[in-house]
Amino acid sequence: MIIARLRYHKAVIMKAAMQVFRRPSYMTLAVASGVAVFMLAVLLPNASLIADIFGSPAVSFAAKVKFVGALLGSIGMNFTALSAFSTIAISALFGINSAMMVYRLRRKKTMVKPKEAIAGLGGLAGGALGIGCAACGSLLLNSFLAFWGGAGVLALFPLGGAEFGALGALLLVVSLALVSRDIAAAPTC
């Protein structure tokens, strides 16, 4: 029963994706928003260092760009395998979800259903809580818990907070399934 439902949702998502991504503008939107989320996730832990480098007149612009590129390439070293996979998955799913929601909004000229929006935003929020490197753990959750005096709470989780990344990815898949079902449905008057 569960396998049949998963196959059904996979087919619906594929049908909707084929419909949406045959237009290059939606592919561009998906890639751009996915890359933006990925860059934010990878560069945010080093925001103060990046600000110092970009604020320094002694560093050439080319060196600044090369430095940011090196930081983006460091995901394999600074993140655990699970955290890196989660970050990449959340970025890709967010990009796909964004393009499909925009397509749906333009096609149906109606607002996105609340459960679609909640699942999508919940997925991004949950994923953002799970983003982090091997050394500092969950970036946003550690910062939030430290503010309240409970940064060690993440040590109680079996995966050190990476569960939030998995939860975020799952919520984004749910949102994708809901939006896809609406896109793939025959238009009604």
Secondary structure, 3 states (H helix, E strand, C coil): CHHHHHHHHHHHHHHHHHHHCCCHHHHHHHHHHHHHHHHHHHHHHHHHHHHHHHHCCCCCHHHHHHHHHHHHHCHHHHCCHHHHHHHHHHHHHHHHHHHHHHHHHHHHCCCCCHHHHHHHHHHHHHHHHHCEECCCEEHHHHHHHHHCCCHHHHHHCCCCCHHHHHHHHHHHHHHHHHHHHHHHCCCCC
